[in-house]
Amino acid sequence: MPSLKTAHIGPKWDIIKVNKFKRFTHFKMARTKTIKTESVDVGNIDTKVSVYEIGYLMVPSIPEENLGGEVTKFKDSLSDIGAVFISDEYPKMMELAYEMTRSISNKKQRFSYGYFGWVKFETSTSNIKNIKEFLDKNETLIRYLMIKTVRENTMSPKKVYGKNDSLKRRHVSKTEESSTPVNEEVIDKEIDALVV
């Protein structure tokens, strides 16, 4: 069914009105045009696909030999929800900058270490709510951060510095002092002239 919409298409005329304080007020009126549009109901189809990245901290109580299985379970659950993986980094044990707490099985636990990893994936925007619910309920995660990003690699390469590079960066040129003899009488006269 066609619907009517009003669109602003530019100024038509100006009106000058005198207010109660005998001052002139300037108003601009705009022309409007009626446009007929037809809306098409496509149902609940969401075709917008975006790229997201999740940085996560896993609990340190997972043994190293079982970490691979936990990461695989984590990624399989994301792919079941609708994520298509672009890149990832295997979690590494890290000391945290501050102690974090997480309630796991109705018990508050404190963590000062954790396995940090990240995953970049592509999914439709309608799946994000389901992914967030999964991450909130996952008890192997201490914390996570999900951001919308781009497909391209955004990591900057690490530059390796060698022995010669550090010498180049720390090289300080020394200025040579003049080796002319200093006459103390001349210096004393200049100081007296400045003081007086």
N, C-alpha and C positions, 0 to 999 in steps of 0.2 A: 504494500500500500504506500503510495507516495506521501512524503511528509513535507511540510513547508518550513523553510528556515529563512532567517533574516540575516543579511550580511551587510557590513559597513563598506561602502564603496567610495567614500571621500566627502569632503565638505561641500555643502550646497549653499548655505547662506549664513550670515552672522546676525545676531540680535543684540542690540544694546538696550539694557534695562536700567532704569533709575531705581535704586533701592531707597529705603526709608530715610537714609542719612544723606540724601541728595547726591550720591556718588554714582557714577556710571559703572555698570558691570557688563563685561563683554562675554557673550556666550557664542559658541560655535555649534551649529546644528549640523547633523550629518545626514546625507542621503542614504536611504536604505533600499535594497533590492530584494525581492522575493525570489527564492530559488527553489525549484522542485527537485527533490532527491528521492531515490528509492533505496530503502534499506533492505539488505539481504541477510536473513538469519542463517548462519552457517552452523549453528548448533554449538557444541562444546569443543570444537576443534581448535587447538592451540598449536600453530605451526611455527611460532617464534622459537628459534634455537639459539642459546647463548653458551659462552664458555665460562666455566667457573673453576676456582682453585680452592682446595681445602688444605689448610695447614693444621696438623693435629698432633697432640701429645698423648701417647699411650701410657698406661700405667707401667711402672718399672717392675712390678711383681711378675710380669710375664718372663719366663726363662728364655734365654737367647735361642735355644733350639726350637722353641714353640712360637717364636716371633713371626717366622715366615708363614706359618699356618694362620695366625691371627690376622696378618696383613692380607692374606688371600681371602679369608672369610669377610674381612672389611670391604675389600674391593668387589668381591662377588655380590655382596648385599647392595652396594651402590649400583652395580651393573643390572641387578634385578629390578631396581627402581627405574632405571632408564638412562644411566650414565654411560657415555661412550668415552673411554680413556684416551687422552692425548699424550700425557707424560706423567711421570711420578718419580719420587725418590724414596728409597727404602729407609725406614726409620733407623735413627742412630741414637744411642744413649747420650743424654746431655744433662748437665747440672743446670737446674733452673735458677733464674736470677732471684727469685723469691719463692717462699713456700706456698704451694697451692693446695686448696682443699676441695674435695669432691665427695658427695654423698653416694656411696655405693652400697646397695642392699640395705638401705635405711641406716647406714653407719657412716659417720663422717670420718674420712681418711685424709691424711696430710701427705703431700709429696714434695720432695726437694730434687728429685731426678725424674726423668721421663724419656720415652722414645719419641723423638721428633721426626716426622715425615710429612710429605705433602703429595697431593694428587691433583692433576689438572684434567678436567673432563668437559664434555659437551653434552648438554641435555636441553629439553624444552623447559620453558619457564614454568609450566604447570607442575613439573616434577620437583621443583625446589622445595616446596612445602613438605613433601614426603621425605625428601633427603634430610631436611632439617629435623623432622620428627625422629628419623632413624638415628641421627647423630646425637640428639638429646637423650635418647633412651639407651644408647650403647654404653655399657659399663666398663669397657676397656679403654675408653677415652677419658683423659683428665679434662682437657679443653680442646676446642677447635675454633678455627676462624675460616669462614667461607666468604670469598670475594668473587665479584664478577670481573673477568679479565679478558685478554685477547688471546687468540690462538698462537701467535708468534712467541718465540722464546724471549722472555723478559729478563732472564738472569744475566748478569754481567760476568764475563770470564774473570777468573782469578789470575792476577799477574804474579808471576814468580820472580822474586828478586834474587839475584846472585850476589857474589862477593863484590864484583866490579860495579854493580849498580849502586850499592850502598856507598861506595867511595865517591861516585859521581854526585850523588845527592848531597853528601855531607861536605863536599869540597868547598872550602871558604877561602877566598882570595885574601891574602894578607897585604896590606898597604905598607909600602916601605917608608920608613921614617927618614927624613933628611938628616944626614950626618954632619951638618954644619955646626960649628961650635956655637954655644949659646953664651951671649954676653949678659952677665947678671946685672950690670949697671944699667944697660938699656932697658931691661925688663923692669927694674925698680923704678926708673923714671916714668915709664908708661903706666905703671900701677899708681904712682903718686899723681899723675895727671888725671887719671880716671877717678880717683878718690876725691880730689879737690873740686 
